[in-house]
Amino acid sequence: MKPVWNMPPNRLLLSREIVHIWRAVLDLSERSIHQLKRSLSIDEMIKAERFNFEHHKNQYIIARGILRLILACYLSIEPVSIRFCY
């Protein structure tokens, strides 16, 4: 059976004609969570610490870490180098 979702290409390019849709699993090992946590900014870490439940905290860390990984691939930079403006 062919998977519904394709694996991303090795080289990610943005264009006006193509839309990229991403999905991610938010249930990862402690080791993976720790690796993703290292890419977060100080304000993201502060927000993560505000969650009352460990499960929600971990999902936030995973989601933000994966977002940083995806954007870093498009921008050809390290995930930790990404700065968000709110």
N, CA, C and O atoms as CSV, one atom per row, in Angstrom:
chain,resi,resn,atom,element,x,y,z
A,1,MET,N,N,0.840,-1.174,0.000
A,1,MET,CA,C,0.000,0.000,0.000
A,1,MET,C,C,0.892,1.246,0.000
A,1,MET,O,O,1.789,1.369,0.833
A,2,LYS,N,N,0.649,2.143,-0.912
A,2,LYS,CA,C,1.430,3.372,-1.022
A,2,LYS,C,C,0.981,4.359,0.057
A,2,LYS,O,O,-0.219,4.541,0.267
A,3,PRO,N,N,1.951,5.007,0.753
A,3,PRO,CA,C,1.571,5.986,1.781
A,3,PRO,C,C,0.837,7.174,1.165
A,3,PRO,O,O,1.086,7.548,0.019
A,4,VAL,N,N,-0.069,7.758,1.944
A,4,VAL,CA,C,-0.848,8.903,1.474
A,4,VAL,C,C,0.050,10.132,1.325
A,4,VAL,O,O,-0.138,10.947,0.422
A,5,TRP,N,N,1.025,10.250,2.223
A,5,TRP,CA,C,1.921,11.405,2.230
A,5,TRP,C,C,3.262,11.023,1.637
A,5,TRP,O,O,3.801,9.958,1.935
A,6,ASN,N,N,3.798,11.893,0.798
A,6,ASN,CA,C,5.107,11.675,0.203
A,6,ASN,C,C,6.207,12.150,1.140
A,6,ASN,O,O,5.989,13.026,1.977
A,7,MET,N,N,7.375,11.572,0.995
A,7,MET,CA,C,8.551,12.048,1.721
A,7,MET,C,C,8.995,13.360,1.065
A,7,MET,O,O,8.849,13.525,-0.146
A,8,PRO,N,N,9.529,14.283,1.849
A,8,PRO,CA,C,9.968,15.545,1.255
A,8,PRO,C,C,11.178,15.335,0.356
A,8,PRO,O,O,11.963,14.411,0.567
A,9,PRO,N,N,11.325,16.188,-0.637
A,9,PRO,CA,C,12.511,16.079,-1.501
A,9,PRO,C,C,13.761,16.474,-0.720
A,9,PRO,O,O,13.676,17.123,0.323
A,10,ASN,N,N,14.914,16.074,-1.236
A,10,ASN,CA,C,16.171,16.417,-0.574
A,10,ASN,C,C,16.417,17.927,-0.566
A,10,ASN,O,O,17.002,18.466,0.374
A,11,ARG,N,N,15.978,18.577,-1.588
A,11,ARG,CA,C,16.181,20.022,-1.705
A,11,ARG,C,C,14.817,20.702,-1.746
A,11,ARG,O,O,14.021,20.454,-2.651
A,12,LEU,N,N,14.554,21.548,-0.776
A,12,LEU,CA,C,13.262,22.218,-0.689
A,12,LEU,C,C,13.344,23.598,-1.336
A,12,LEU,O,O,14.187,24.419,-0.974
A,13,LEU,N,N,12.469,23.834,-2.283
A,13,LEU,CA,C,12.427,25.115,-2.977
A,13,LEU,C,C,11.010,25.662,-2.933
A,13,LEU,O,O,10.038,24.922,-3.085
A,14,LEU,N,N,10.909,26.950,-2.726
A,14,LEU,CA,C,9.612,27.610,-2.746
A,14,LEU,C,C,9.360,28.189,-4.127
A,14,LEU,O,O,10.280,28.659,-4.797
A,15,SER,N,N,8.110,28.147,-4.538
A,15,SER,CA,C,7.719,28.774,-5.808
A,15,SER,C,C,6.303,29.297,-5.658
A,15,SER,O,O,5.606,28.961,-4.701
A,16,ARG,N,N,5.893,30.100,-6.584
A,16,ARG,CA,C,4.538,30.668,-6.546
A,16,ARG,C,C,3.474,29.663,-6.974
A,16,ARG,O,O,2.292,29.860,-6.690
A,17,GLU,N,N,3.870,28.604,-7.643
A,17,GLU,CA,C,2.914,27.656,-8.202
A,17,GLU,C,C,2.657,26.426,-7.331
A,17,GLU,O,O,1.689,25.701,-7.560
A,18,ILE,N,N,3.496,26.188,-6.353
A,18,ILE,CA,C,3.397,24.960,-5.570
A,18,ILE,C,C,3.173,25.292,-4.100
A,18,ILE,O,O,3.788,26.208,-3.555
A,19,VAL,N,N,2.284,24.535,-3.473
A,19,VAL,CA,C,2.020,24.673,-2.043
A,19,VAL,C,C,2.580,23.436,-1.353
A,19,VAL,O,O,2.314,22.309,-1.771
A,20,HIS,N,N,3.338,23.648,-0.319
A,20,HIS,CA,C,3.861,22.535,0.473
A,20,HIS,C,C,3.022,22.403,1.732
A,20,HIS,O,O,2.813,23.378,2.454
A,21,ILE,N,N,2.548,21.205,1.991
A,21,ILE,CA,C,1.772,20.921,3.196
A,21,ILE,C,C,2.569,19.905,4.012
A,21,ILE,O,O,2.987,18.862,3.509
A,22,TRP,N,N,2.762,20.240,5.274
A,22,TRP,CA,C,3.555,19.386,6.150
A,22,TRP,C,C,2.681,18.804,7.254
A,22,TRP,O,O,1.704,19.416,7.686
A,23,ARG,N,N,3.048,17.631,7.692
A,23,ARG,CA,C,2.431,17.039,8.872
A,23,ARG,C,C,3.548,16.407,9.689
A,23,ARG,O,O,4.582,16.008,9.155
A,24,ALA,N,N,3.321,16.325,10.981
A,24,ALA,CA,C,4.353,15.782,11.855
A,24,ALA,C,C,3.719,15.021,13.008
A,24,ALA,O,O,2.607,15.331,13.435
A,25,VAL,N,N,4.422,14.046,13.495
A,25,VAL,CA,C,4.011,13.284,14.662
A,25,VAL,C,C,4.501,14.027,15.897
A,25,VAL,O,O,5.673,14.394,15.980
A,26,LEU,N,N,3.605,14.250,16.859
A,26,LEU,CA,C,3.970,14.973,18.073
A,26,LEU,C,C,4.205,14.044,19.257
A,26,LEU,O,O,4.237,14.490,20.404
A,27,ASP,N,N,4.366,12.767,18.983
A,27,ASP,CA,C,4.633,11.783,20.023
A,27,ASP,C,C,6.007,11.181,19.755
A,27,ASP,O,O,6.128,10.178,19.051
A,28,LEU,N,N,7.043,11.799,20.322
A,28,LEU,CA,C,8.415,11.377,20.071
A,28,LEU,C,C,9.091,10.931,21.361
A,28,LEU,O,O,8.575,11.152,22.456
A,29,SER,N,N,10.232,10.313,21.217
A,29,SER,CA,C,10.998,9.846,22.370
A,29,SER,C,C,11.589,11.023,23.140
A,29,SER,O,O,11.690,12.133,22.617
A,30,GLU,N,N,11.973,10.772,24.373
A,30,GLU,CA,C,12.599,11.810,25.201
A,30,GLU,C,C,13.876,12.328,24.542
A,30,GLU,O,O,14.166,13.523,24.591
A,31,ARG,N,N,14.619,11.440,23.937
A,31,ARG,CA,C,15.855,11.840,23.250
A,31,ARG,C,C,15.556,12.809,22.108
A,31,ARG,O,O,16.241,13.820,21.959
A,32,SER,N,N,14.542,12.506,21.305
A,32,SER,CA,C,14.168,13.383,20.194
A,32,SER,C,C,13.679,14.737,20.706
A,32,SER,O,O,13.999,15.779,20.135
A,33,ILE,N,N,12.907,14.709,21.781
A,33,ILE,CA,C,12.409,15.952,22.372
A,33,ILE,C,C,13.586,16.800,22.846
A,33,ILE,O,O,13.608,18.012,22.632
A,34,HIS,N,N,14.556,16.168,23.485
A,34,HIS,CA,C,15.736,16.892,23.967
A,34,HIS,C,C,16.504,17.520,22.805
A,34,HIS,O,O,16.972,18.653,22.917
A,35,GLN,N,N,16.639,16.802,21.701
A,35,GLN,CA,C,17.340,17.340,20.530
A,35,GLN,C,C,16.596,18.535,19.945
A,35,GLN,O,O,17.214,19.540,19.592
A,36,LEU,N,N,15.283,18.433,19.841
A,36,LEU,CA,C,14.496,19.542,19.301
A,36,LEU,C,C,14.518,20.743,20.241
A,36,LEU,O,O,14.533,21.891,19.796
A,37,LYS,N,N,14.521,20.472,21.525
A,37,LYS,CA,C,14.521,21.529,22.535
A,37,LYS,C,C,15.749,22.424,22.401
A,37,LYS,O,O,15.676,23.622,22.673
A,38,ARG,N,N,16.870,21.854,21.987
A,38,ARG,CA,C,18.111,22.622,21.843
A,38,ARG,C,C,18.026,23.680,20.754
A,38,ARG,O,O,18.829,24.613,20.747
A,39,SER,N,N,17.072,23.559,19.832
A,39,SER,CA,C,16.955,24.543,18.751
A,39,SER,C,C,16.022,25.703,19.108
A,39,SER,O,O,15.943,26.680,18.364
A,40,LEU,N,N,15.317,25.605,20.236
A,40,LEU,CA,C,14.350,26.632,20.596
A,40,LEU,C,C,15.026,27.890,21.118
A,40,LEU,O,O,16.128,27.846,21.666
A,41,SER,N,N,14.341,29.010,20.936
A,41,SER,CA,C,14.818,30.287,21.459
A,41,SER,C,C,14.476,30.386,22.944
A,41,SER,O,O,13.734,29.561,23.477
A,42,ILE,N,N,15.015,31.382,23.588
A,42,ILE,CA,C,14.749,31.588,25.018
A,42,ILE,C,C,13.260,31.824,25.251
A,42,ILE,O,O,12.691,31.256,26.183
A,43,ASP,N,N,12.614,32.654,24.420
A,43,ASP,CA,C,11.182,32.916,24.627
A,43,ASP,C,C,10.339,31.659,24.401
A,43,ASP,O,O,9.315,31.479,25.061
A,44,GLU,N,N,10.753,30.796,23.486
A,44,GLU,CA,C,10.032,29.531,23.288
A,44,GLU,C,C,10.219,28.611,24.497
A,44,GLU,O,O,9.288,27.915,24.902
A,45,MET,N,N,11.409,28.610,25.063
A,45,MET,CA,C,11.661,27.794,26.253
A,45,MET,C,C,10.842,28.296,27.441
A,45,MET,O,O,10.301,27.499,28.207
A,46,ILE,N,N,10.753,29.609,27.590
A,46,ILE,CA,C,9.949,30.184,28.678
A,46,ILE,C,C,8.489,29.774,28.512
A,46,ILE,O,O,7.830,29.388,29.476
A,47,LYS,N,N,7.992,29.863,27.276
A,47,LYS,CA,C,6.602,29.470,27.031
A,47,LYS,C,C,6.397,27.979,27.318
A,47,LYS,O,O,5.376,27.595,27.889
A,48,ALA,N,N,7.349,27.148,26.930
A,48,ALA,CA,C,7.232,25.704,27.170
A,48,ALA,C,C,7.133,25.415,28.664
A,48,ALA,O,O,6.375,24.540,29.082
A,49,GLU,N,N,7.889,26.141,29.457
A,49,GLU,CA,C,7.880,25.914,30.904
A,49,GLU,C,C,6.561,26.334,31.561
A,49,GLU,O,O,6.289,25.936,32.694
A,50,ARG,N,N,5.755,27.112,30.885
A,50,ARG,CA,C,4.480,27.570,31.442
A,50,ARG,C,C,3.368,26.526,31.353
A,50,ARG,O,O,2.331,26.669,32.002
A,51,PHE,N,N,3.577,25.474,30.550
A,51,PHE,CA,C,2.547,24.446,30.432
A,51,PHE,C,C,2.440,23.670,31.736
A,51,PHE,O,O,3.453,23.331,32.348
A,52,ASN,N,N,1.226,23.392,32.157
A,52,ASN,CA,C,0.984,22.677,33.409
A,52,ASN,C,C,1.229,21.177,33.298
A,52,ASN,O,O,1.587,20.525,34.279
A,53,PHE,N,N,1.036,20.641,32.110
A,53,PHE,CA,C,1.168,19.198,31.916
A,53,PHE,C,C,2.359,18.899,31.014
A,53,PHE,O,O,2.551,19.549,29.986
A,54,GLU,N,N,3.141,17.926,31.402
A,54,GLU,CA,C,4.349,17.542,30.656
A,54,GLU,C,C,4.028,17.183,29.212
A,54,GLU,O,O,4.787,17.519,28.303
A,55,HIS,N,N,2.915,16.504,28.999
A,55,HIS,CA,C,2.505,16.095,27.650
A,55,HIS,C,C,2.336,17.320,26.747
A,55,HIS,O,O,2.811,17.323,25.611
A,56,HIS,N,N,1.663,18.360,27.250
A,56,HIS,CA,C,1.454,19.578,26.453
A,56,HIS,C,C,2.764,20.317,26.223
A,56,HIS,O,O,3.008,20.843,25.137
A,57,LYS,N,N,3.591,20.354,27.232
A,57,LYS,CA,C,4.911,20.975,27.105
A,57,LYS,C,C,5.713,20.274,26.006
A,57,LYS,O,O,6.306,20.934,25.153
A,58,ASN,N,N,5.731,18.947,26.027
A,58,ASN,CA,C,6.480,18.191,25.028
A,58,ASN,C,C,5.931,18.404,23.623
A,58,ASN,O,O,6.699,18.529,22.669
A,59,GLN,N,N,4.608,18.445,23.490
A,59,GLN,CA,C,4.019,18.682,22.170
A,59,GLN,C,C,4.403,20.062,21.637
A,59,GLN,O,O,4.663,20.218,20.444
A,60,TYR,N,N,4.437,21.052,22.510
A,60,TYR,CA,C,4.848,22.393,22.102
A,60,TYR,C,C,6.309,22.378,21.636
A,60,TYR,O,O,6.631,22.940,20.589
A,61,ILE,N,N,7.178,21.746,22.399
A,61,ILE,CA,C,8.602,21.675,22.045
A,61,ILE,C,C,8.776,20.962,20.711
A,61,ILE,O,O,9.543,21.414,19.861
A,62,ILE,N,N,8.079,19.863,20.525
A,62,ILE,CA,C,8.174,19.108,19.276
A,62,ILE,C,C,7.675,19.939,18.104
A,62,ILE,O,O,8.340,20.009,17.071
A,63,ALA,N,N,6.514,20.571,18.249
A,63,ALA,CA,C,5.936,21.360,17.159
A,63,ALA,C,C,6.853,22.515,16.766
A,63,ALA,O,O,7.099,22.735,15.580
A,64,ARG,N,N,7.359,23.251,17.753
A,64,ARG,CA,C,8.251,24.376,17.456
A,64,ARG,C,C,9.574,23.893,16.887
A,64,ARG,O,O,10.117,24.504,15.966
A,65,GLY,N,N,10.094,22.802,17.429
A,65,GLY,CA,C,11.355,22.266,16.922
A,65,GLY,C,C,11.238,21.793,15.482
A,65,GLY,O,O,12.125,22.049,14.667
A,66,ILE,N,N,10.149,21.107,15.168
A,66,ILE,CA,C,9.941,20.633,13.801
A,66,ILE,C,C,9.713,21.810,12.854
A,66,ILE,O,O,10.218,21.804,11.732
A,67,LEU,N,N,8.958,22.817,13.292
A,67,LEU,CA,C,8.788,24.019,12.485
A,67,LEU,C,C,10.150,24.619,12.145
A,67,LEU,O,O,10.398,24.996,10.999
A,68,ARG,N,N,11.022,24.706,13.129
A,68,ARG,CA,C,12.361,25.250,12.909
A,68,ARG,C,C,13.159,24.374,11.937
A,68,ARG,O,O,13.883,24.900,11.092
A,69,LEU,N,N,13.035,23.049,12.045
A,69,LEU,CA,C,13.737,22.154,11.120
A,69,LEU,C,C,13.270,22.353,9.681
A,69,LEU,O,O,14.080,22.413,8.756
A,70,ILE,N,N,11.960,22.455,9.506
A,70,ILE,CA,C,11.408,22.639,8.164
A,70,ILE,C,C,11.861,23.969,7.571
A,70,ILE,O,O,12.346,24.013,6.440
A,71,LEU,N,N,11.704,25.048,8.328
A,71,LEU,CA,C,12.117,26.362,7.832
A,71,LEU,C,C,13.615,26.405,7.550
A,71,LEU,O,O,14.049,27.022,6.577
A,72,ALA,N,N,14.402,25.755,8.397
A,72,ALA,CA,C,15.850,25.726,8.195
A,72,ALA,C,C,16.215,25.035,6.880
A,72,ALA,O,O,17.166,25.435,6.208
A,73,CYS,N,N,15.463,24.005,6.520
A,73,CYS,CA,C,15.711,23.332,5.239
A,73,CYS,C,C,15.441,24.257,4.064
A,73,CYS,O,O,16.210,24.278,3.103
A,74,TYR,N,N,14.372,25.013,4.128
A,74,TYR,CA,C,14.057,25.956,3.057
A,74,TYR,C,C,15.102,27.071,2.972
A,74,TYR,O,O,15.469,27.504,1.879
A,75,LEU,N,N,15.571,27.523,4.116
A,75,LEU,CA,C,16.466,28.673,4.164
A,75,LEU,C,C,17.949,28.295,4.134
A,75,LEU,O,O,18.809,29.171,4.035
A,76,SER,N,N,18.249,27.012,4.218
A,76,SER,CA,C,19.630,26.515,4.244
A,76,SER,C,C,20.435,27.139,5.388
A,76,SER,O,O,21.565,27.588,5.196
A,77,ILE,N,N,19.836,27.157,6.573
A,77,ILE,CA,C,20.495,27.654,7.778
A,77,ILE,C,C,20.233,26.679,8.913
A,77,ILE,O,O,19.442,25.747,8.765
A,78,GLU,N,N,20.882,26.888,10.027
A,78,GLU,CA,C,20.657,26.056,11.209
A,78,GLU,C,C,19.333,26.449,11.875
A,78,GLU,O,O,18.998,27.632,11.911
A,79,PRO,N,N,18.574,25.478,12.401
A,79,PRO,CA,C,17.294,25.785,13.063
A,79,PRO,C,C,17.418,26.807,14.191
A,79,PRO,O,O,16.527,27.634,14.382
A,80,VAL,N,N,18.509,26.751,14.930
A,80,VAL,CA,C,18.706,27.663,16.055
A,80,VAL,C,C,18.905,29.111,15.584
A,80,VAL,O,O,18.748,30.041,16.375
A,81,SER,N,N,19.247,29.307,14.314
A,81,SER,CA,C,19.490,30.656,13.768
A,81,SER,C,C,18.210,31.393,13.408
A,81,SER,O,O,18.243,32.599,13.164
A,82,ILE,N,N,17.098,30.699,13.369
A,82,ILE,CA,C,15.832,31.320,12.968
A,82,ILE,C,C,15.318,32.218,14.089
A,82,ILE,O,O,15.284,31.820,15.254
A,83,ARG,N,N,14.923,33.424,13.722
A,83,ARG,CA,C,14.348,34.392,14.678
A,83,ARG,C,C,12.956,34.764,14.192
A,83,ARG,O,O,12.765,35.155,13.040
A,84,PHE,N,N,11.988,34.635,15.093
A,84,PHE,CA,C,10.614,34.999,14.779
A,84,PHE,C,C,10.315,36.387,15.316
A,84,PHE,O,O,10.788,36.754,16.392
A,85,CYS,N,N,9.545,37.145,14.587
A,85,CYS,CA,C,9.073,38.462,15.050
A,85,CYS,C,C,7.560,38.358,15.227
A,85,CYS,O,O,6.849,37.886,14.341
A,86,TYR,N,N,7.092,38.799,16.366
A,86,TYR,CA,C,5.675,38.721,16.668
A,86,TYR,C,C,5.087,40.101,16.742
A,86,TYR,O,O,3.890,40.249,16.989
